[in-house]
Amino acid sequence: MARPRKSEHASANAKLIDAFWTCLEDHRLTDITISAITKSAELNRGTFYYHFRDIDDLTARAIEVEFNSQALLPGIFDLIAGAPGSITAIELIQQRMQRLSLLIDRGGLDVLSMQIKRLVRQTWTAILCAEGESLKPETLFIIEYTTSGIIGLIANETMRTSAQTSPDALNGFLARNSAFLLEQIGNAQGVPRNIILERIHATRRVSHLNAKR
């Protein structure tokens, strides 16, 4: 198979990702096939395998692209870390998570959770660790516990059919949770809380600038 030009590569990649979201509108995640993807994208199987190993690989990439295009990682991390002036959980869901809400509804919560946790761990590592260092086991436990809770709240609001949670109640809970998180992470990793906050603000500015590019 001839190697596609750069513009063709990007175009086919985008078509396959768009086709994934299109198929997800009518099928559960486990029912989506490569044939359905390539038919929707009007591409052949060889092109699919040039870009992706399998459906799982495509799903992970589709989530990553959505995170980048909607600035979701800065938004989710703001909720976890309690960044001042950050978007609320309900605003995040309503304004930026339409496609990921669809993924949750179609049985993709576990896949989405893994991607969010991976990205959050990477962000905390960048904030807390010097080059070559890693997060301490206790710090990882705290991050896992807290991130799982945020994901649960997002999933609950996404799938809710009745009246939504009070924004004030949810924001208050998240503020208390973030204060607890920063204290516990600081103790576990041996980094003062004020230093963590300074690094969070610096990382947040960089993340939002990158998301706008």
N, C-alpha and C positions, 0 to 999 in steps of 0.2 A: 504494500500500500504506500503510495507516494506521500511524503511528508507535507501536510498542508501549510500554506503560508500563514503568517502570524495573524492576519486579519480573519482568515478562514477559521483558524484554530479558535480564536476568541468567539467568533460568531456561532460555531457549532457547539461550543461549550455552553454558551448562553441559551441556545435553543434547547439543548437537552435539559438544562436546569429549569427553564420555563415549562417545558413539557412535563417535567416531574410535578410541578405545582398544579398544572392543568389536570393531570391524571389523578392527583390527590383530591380534587374536588368531587370526584365520582367514585373513588375506591379507597378502601382502607390501605394503609401503608404496606401491609403484608400481602396484599393482592395485586400490587403494582408489578408489572413485568417489564423486562427490557424491550420486548416486542411492542408493548403499549407505549413506552417512552419513545422509541424510534419512530413509530407510526405517527404519534402526535407531533414530533419534531420534524417529520419528513426527512429523516436521515436513516442510514443503514446501520446494521449491527456492528460492522467494522469500525465505523466512526464512533459509535458508543464505546467500544473497547479501546479505542485509541485514547479516549479521554478519561474513562473510569473503569475500575476493575469489576465492579458489580453495582447492584442497586444500593447497597450500604455505602459504598464510596460516593456515589452520586448524592445520596441523602445528606451525608456529612458535608459535602461541598455546597449543596443548596442551602443548608443551615448557615454555614460560614458566610456565604455571599449575602444572605438576608441580614445577618448580624452586622456586616460591614455597611450595607446600603441603608439600613435603618438606624445606625448608631446604637444598636441594642446593648453591646457590651458596656459602653460607658453608662447607659441608663440603668442596667441591672446592677453594675458595680456601685453606682451612686446609691441605689436602694440598700445594698448590703452594708456599705460603709457609712451611710448617713451623710453624704456630701451636701453641704448647704445649697439650697435652691435647686435641688435635683428634682427630676420629674417624679410624679407620684406613681405608685404601682398601677392604679387604674388608668391614668393617662398613658402609661407605657403600653398597657394592653390594648387600649382603644385606638391609640394613634399609630403604633409602630409594630404591633404583633399580629396583624390579620392573618398572614400566611402561617406563622408559627402556631397561632391558635387553631388553624385548620389542621396542622400536623398533629397537635395534641388530640383534637377531636377524632382524627383518623387512626389513632392508636400509636402515635409516635412520641409519647411523653418520655419513655425511657431513653430513646435516642437523643432527644432534645436535652434531657437532663445531663447526659454524659458530655455533650458538647459545651453546655453552660459551665459545668464544673471544671472541665479542662481549661477553658478560657479564664475563669475566675482564679484558678490555681496559678496560671501563668502570670496574671496581673499581680497577685499577692507576692509571688516570687520576685517579680521586678521591683516591687515596693520595699520588701523587707530584706532582701538578700543582696550581698555584694556579688560580683561576678565570681562564678565557681562555687558559690555557696548554695545551700538548699534549705527548704523549710523544715523545721523540726517536726517530728512525728506528732507531738501534742498540738502544734499549730495546724497541721493538716487535718487533725480530727475536728478542731474547732471550725475551720473553714468548711469542711464537708457538712458538718451538722447545720451550720447557719445557711449555707447555700441551698441545701435540701429544703430547708424551711421556706426560703424565698421562692424556690421553684414550686413548692406545694401551694403557696398563696397565689402565684401567678396562674397555675393550672386550675385552682379552685375558682378564681374569678373568670377565667376563660370559659369554663364549662358551666358556669352558673346560669340557670334559666329564670330564677326568681330575682327579687331585688338585690342589687349589689351591696357589698359591705360598705358601711359608712366611710367615706374618704378620710374624715377626721380620726376615726377609730383606727383605721389601717395605718395612717401616717404616724399616729402616736405610738402604735405598737412597733413600727419599723424604727422610729427614733430611739425607743428604749432598747431594742434589739441591737442597733448599731453601737450604742454606748457600751453595752455588755461585750459586744464582739471586740471592739478596740481595746478594752481593758484586758480581756482574756488573751488576745493575740499578743499584746505587748508583754504580758507576763510570760507567756509561753516562749516567745521568740527572743525576749530580752532586749526589746526596743522600746524606748519611752513613748508614751502616747502622743506627746506633742510632735515628736519626730515622725511618727506614723502619719499623723494628720498633714504635716507639711509635705510628705512624700505623696500622699493620696491626692492632695490638691494639685501638685505638679504633674502627676500621672494623668489626672482627670483633664487638665488643660491640654496635654499632648493628645490624649485619646479623642477629645472633641475636635481638635484641629485636624487630626488624621481622618476622622469620620466625615469632615466637610470637604475633603479633597476629592 
